[in-house]
Amino acid sequence: MVKSAAAKKRIRLNEERRLANKAKKSAMKTSIKRVLEAVERGSLEDARKALPLAVKKIDKAAKTNIIHANTAARRKSRIAKAVAGLEKQA
């Protein structure tokens, strides 16, 4: 067990940050899932509404280093491509 006050604080802050990052990452994944589910259902309107929110969540996660910038770009590209494919079908 750590004894110094600084080490205790580090442990406490690391745990708080881990939980905050986990929540942000989960919210990002949920928003991506909403877009992909709308595409799967064939609901173009729902997909178009969900896409900007998903992109915003992905950008926020990348900005705060929860995910890597290239991972963010890849995920945004994939969901945009899925919505564009649905638009072509319609």
MDAnalysis code that builds the backbone (N, CA, C; Angstrom):
import MDAnalysis as mda
import numpy as np

u = mda.Universe.empty(270, n_residues=90, atom_resindex=np.repeat(np.arange(90), 3), trajectory=True)
u.add_TopologyAttr("name", ["N", "CA", "C"] * 90)
u.add_TopologyAttr("resid", np.arange(1, 91))
u.add_TopologyAttr("resname", ["MET", "VAL", "LYS", "SER", "ALA", "ALA", "ALA", "LYS", "LYS", "ARG", "ILE", "ARG", "LEU", "ASN", "GLU", "GLU", "ARG", "ARG", "LEU", "ALA", "ASN", "LYS", "ALA", "LYS", "LYS", "SER", "ALA", "MET", "LYS", "THR", "SER", "ILE", "LYS", "ARG", "VAL", "LEU", "GLU", "ALA", "VAL", "GLU", "ARG", "GLY", "SER", "LEU", "GLU", "ASP", "ALA", "ARG", "LYS", "ALA", "LEU", "PRO", "LEU", "ALA", "VAL", "LYS", "LYS", "ILE", "ASP", "LYS", "ALA", "ALA", "LYS", "THR", "ASN", "ILE", "ILE", "HIS", "ALA", "ASN", "THR", "ALA", "ALA", "ARG", "ARG", "LYS", "SER", "ARG", "ILE", "ALA", "LYS", "ALA", "VAL", "ALA", "GLY", "LEU", "GLU", "LYS", "GLN", "ALA"])
u.atoms.positions = np.array([
    [0.845, -1.179, 0.000],
    [0.000, 0.000, 0.000],
    [0.892, 1.245, 0.000],
    [0.452, 2.240, -0.749],
    [1.219, 3.477, -0.813],
    [1.056, 4.261, 0.480],
    [2.098, 5.019, 0.799],
    [2.066, 5.776, 2.046],
    [2.012, 7.281, 1.831],
    [2.673, 7.744, 0.763],
    [2.733, 9.191, 0.585],
    [1.387, 9.739, 0.090],
    [1.127, 10.959, 0.464],
    [-0.120, 11.620, 0.074],
    [-0.177, 11.809, -1.434],
    [0.962, 12.107, -2.036],
    [1.012, 12.323, -3.486],
    [0.663, 11.041, -4.241],
    [1.164, 9.910, -3.754],
    [0.869, 8.635, -4.410],
    [-0.611, 8.276, -4.267],
    [-1.185, 8.566, -3.113],
    [-2.614, 8.312, -2.900],
    [-3.459, 9.170, -3.844],
    [-3.033, 10.418, -4.003],
    [-3.754, 11.325, -4.887],
    [-3.672, 10.846, -6.337],
    [-2.502, 10.376, -6.750],
    [-2.323, 9.870, -8.104],
    [-3.267, 8.702, -8.366],
    [-3.360, 7.797, -7.403],
    [-4.247, 6.640, -7.543],
    [-5.696, 7.106, -7.668],
    [-6.090, 8.042, -6.831],
    [-7.451, 8.553, -6.844],
    [-7.774, 9.244, -8.179],
    [-6.877, 10.104, -8.630],
    [-7.109, 10.829, -9.877],
    [-7.105, 9.899, -11.084],
    [-6.204, 8.917, -11.076],
    [-6.158, 7.962, -12.180],
    [-7.476, 7.205, -12.303],
    [-8.051, 6.830, -11.182],
    [-9.324, 6.113, -11.187],
    [-10.459, 7.006, -11.691],
    [-10.481, 8.258, -11.260],
    [-11.500, 9.195, -11.723],
    [-11.406, 9.396, -13.235],
    [-10.190, 9.551, -13.716],
    [-9.979, 9.767, -15.153],
    [-10.336, 8.521, -15.949],
    [-10.005, 7.348, -15.399],
    [-10.323, 6.094, -16.081],
    [-11.835, 5.959, -16.264],
    [-12.580, 6.270, -15.219],
    [-14.037, 6.165, -15.294],
    [-14.628, 7.200, -16.258],
    [-14.077, 8.407, -16.257],
    [-14.557, 9.450, -17.172],
    [-14.275, 9.055, -18.620],
    [-13.077, 8.528, -18.875],
    [-12.712, 8.097, -20.223],
    [-13.592, 6.933, -20.677],
    [-13.865, 6.030, -19.744],
    [-14.704, 4.879, -20.054],
    [-16.103, 5.339, -20.465],
    [-16.641, 6.319, -19.755],
    [-17.972, 6.843, -20.067],
    [-17.995, 7.512, -21.439],
    [-16.968, 8.296, -21.741],
    [-16.901, 8.981, -23.036],
    [-16.759, 7.989, -24.187],
    [-15.944, 6.966, -23.967],
    [-15.741, 5.956, -25.002],
    [-17.028, 5.164, -25.231],
    [-17.728, 4.860, -24.164],
    [-18.993, 4.134, -24.264],
    [-20.035, 4.961, -25.012],
    [-20.107, 6.241, -24.709],
    [-21.053, 7.133, -25.391],
    [-20.729, 7.222, -26.880],
    [-19.447, 7.256, -27.193],
    [-19.017, 7.300, -28.585],
    [-19.455, 6.029, -29.315],
    [-19.210, 4.883, -28.701],
    [-19.573, 3.608, -29.320],
    [-21.078, 3.502, -29.513],
    [-21.845, 3.994, -28.543],
    [-23.300, 3.951, -28.635],
    [-23.786, 4.804, -29.798],
    [-23.208, 5.986, -29.971],
    [-23.632, 6.866, -31.060],
    [-23.280, 6.261, -32.424],
    [-22.138, 5.583, -32.503],
    [-21.753, 4.899, -33.744],
    [-22.750, 3.777, -34.033],
    [-23.091, 3.040, -32.976],
    [-24.031, 1.926, -33.117],
    [-25.394, 2.415, -33.606],
    [-25.826, 3.582, -33.133],
    [-27.121, 4.133, -33.564],
    [-27.126, 4.427, -35.066],
    [-26.012, 4.957, -35.564],
    [-25.907, 5.245, -36.999],
    [-25.976, 3.943, -37.786],
    [-25.174, 2.967, -37.379],
    [-25.113, 1.706, -38.118],
    [-26.435, 0.936, -38.057],
    [-27.131, 1.021, -36.930],
    [-28.436, 0.360, -36.830],
    [-29.458, 1.031, -37.742],
    [-29.391, 2.350, -37.837],
    [-30.297, 3.076, -38.727],
    [-30.024, 2.699, -40.180],
    [-28.755, 2.549, -40.523],
    [-28.375, 2.149, -41.878],
    [-28.885, 0.728, -42.151],
    [-28.714, -0.140, -41.178],
    [-29.154, -1.527, -41.333],
    [-30.675, -1.613, -41.524],
    [-31.415, -0.778, -40.799],
    [-32.876, -0.747, -40.936],
    [-33.297, -0.113, -42.257],
    [-32.396, 0.648, -42.860],
    [-32.714, 1.343, -44.097],
    [-33.372, 2.679, -43.856],
    [-33.228, 3.212, -42.654],
    [-33.834, 4.489, -42.296],
    [-32.844, 5.628, -42.560],
    [-32.956, 6.206, -43.734],
    [-32.024, 7.254, -44.149],
    [-32.126, 8.489, -43.261],
    [-33.344, 8.869, -42.908],
    [-33.542, 10.066, -42.086],
    [-32.884, 9.916, -40.707],
    [-33.098, 8.758, -40.073],
    [-32.494, 8.506, -38.761],
    [-30.971, 8.476, -38.852],
    [-30.450, 7.880, -39.920],
    [-29.002, 7.786, -40.104],
    [-28.397, 9.174, -40.279],
    [-29.077, 10.010, -41.056],
    [-28.585, 11.383, -41.266],
    [-28.596, 12.195, -39.977],
    [-29.608, 11.963, -39.135],
    [-29.692, 12.683, -37.865],
    [-28.618, 12.211, -36.889],
    [-28.333, 10.918, -36.881],
    [-27.393, 10.344, -35.922],
    [-25.930, 10.568, -36.315],
    [-25.673, 10.748, -37.613],
    [-24.292, 10.882, -38.093],
    [-23.533, 12.071, -37.490],
    [-24.073, 13.293, -37.479],
    [-23.309, 14.415, -36.913],
    [-22.975, 14.237, -35.431],
    [-23.896, 13.660, -34.676],
    [-23.645, 13.423, -33.258],
    [-22.517, 12.404, -33.072],
    [-22.540, 11.357, -33.892],
    [-21.496, 10.331, -33.803],
    [-20.132, 10.917, -34.152],
    [-20.094, 11.729, -35.192],
    [-18.829, 12.366, -35.602],
    [-18.317, 13.279, -34.485],
    [-19.234, 14.001, -33.862],
    [-18.855, 14.892, -32.762],
    [-18.247, 14.105, -31.600],
    [-18.893, 12.986, -31.247],
    [-18.394, 12.159, -30.136],
    [-17.034, 11.557, -30.471],
    [-16.863, 11.133, -31.722],
    [-15.579, 10.557, -32.142],
    [-14.479, 11.612, -32.069],
    [-14.770, 12.810, -32.579],
    [-13.783, 13.897, -32.550],
    [-13.405, 14.264, -31.123],
    [-14.389, 14.295, -30.246],
    [-14.142, 14.635, -28.841],
    [-13.242, 13.584, -28.184],
    [-13.495, 12.316, -28.491],
    [-12.681, 11.236, -27.929],
    [-11.249, 11.312, -28.451],
    [-11.090, 11.663, -29.707],
    [-9.746, 11.773, -30.280],
    [-9.008, 12.981, -29.698],
    [-9.742, 14.066, -29.520],
    [-9.132, 15.294, -28.993],
    [-8.596, 15.097, -27.575],
    [-9.301, 14.302, -26.795],
    [-8.883, 14.064, -25.414],
    [-8.039, 12.799, -25.264],
    [-7.547, 12.272, -26.394],
    [-6.649, 11.106, -26.429],
    [-7.259, 9.830, -25.846],
    [-8.570, 9.710, -25.931],
    [-9.208, 8.467, -25.520],
    [-9.001, 7.427, -26.625],
    [-9.082, 7.896, -27.879],
    [-8.725, 7.050, -29.017],
    [-7.704, 7.807, -29.865],
    [-6.970, 7.078, -30.684],
    [-5.953, 7.680, -31.543],
    [-6.626, 8.444, -32.680],
    [-5.955, 9.449, -33.193],
    [-6.506, 10.287, -34.262],
    [-6.807, 9.472, -35.514],
    [-5.947, 8.526, -35.844],
    [-6.182, 7.695, -37.028],
    [-7.382, 6.767, -36.828],
    [-7.566, 6.297, -35.619],
    [-8.724, 5.460, -35.301],
    [-9.998, 6.278, -35.467],
    [-9.958, 7.520, -35.023],
    [-11.113, 8.409, -35.164],
    [-11.433, 8.626, -36.640],
    [-10.416, 8.888, -37.425],
    [-10.616, 9.123, -38.858],
    [-11.205, 7.882, -39.524],
    [-10.715, 6.713, -39.156],
    [-11.201, 5.466, -39.737],
    [-12.668, 5.225, -39.385],
    [-13.020, 5.450, -38.127],
    [-14.402, 5.233, -37.694],
    [-15.357, 6.218, -38.357],
    [-14.943, 7.488, -38.455],
    [-15.786, 8.485, -39.117],
    [-15.986, 8.120, -40.586],
    [-14.925, 7.671, -41.220],
    [-14.998, 7.288, -42.623],
    [-15.955, 6.129, -42.832],
    [-15.888, 5.143, -41.966],
    [-16.730, 3.960, -42.110],
    [-18.210, 4.277, -41.937],
    [-18.542, 5.108, -40.945],
    [-19.961, 5.405, -40.755],
    [-20.477, 6.340, -41.851],
    [-19.626, 7.264, -42.313],
    [-20.029, 8.151, -43.403],
    [-20.248, 7.351, -44.681],
    [-19.382, 6.371, -44.900],
    [-19.491, 5.515, -46.075],
    [-20.779, 4.687, -46.021],
    [-21.130, 4.226, -44.836],
    [-22.351, 3.439, -44.671],
    [-23.585, 4.288, -44.980],
    [-23.595, 5.529, -44.483],
    [-24.733, 6.426, -44.739],
    [-24.790, 6.794, -46.222],
    [-23.635, 7.025, -46.836],
    [-23.590, 7.356, -48.255],
    [-24.107, 6.196, -49.101],
    [-23.773, 4.975, -48.702],
    [-24.278, 3.795, -49.418],
    [-25.785, 3.692, -49.320],
    [-26.329, 4.054, -48.180],
    [-27.789, 4.045, -47.995],
    [-28.431, 5.123, -48.857],
    [-27.765, 6.264, -48.967],
    [-28.290, 7.353, -49.803],
    [-28.330, 6.946, -51.274],
    [-27.314, 6.193, -51.724],
    [-27.272, 5.735, -53.107],
    [-28.432, 4.795, -53.409],
    [-28.769, 3.967, -52.429],
    [-29.867, 3.013, -52.618],
    [-31.209, 3.727, -52.707],
    [-31.330, 4.825, -51.998],
    [-32.620, 5.534, -51.947],
    [-32.870, 6.369, -53.179],
])
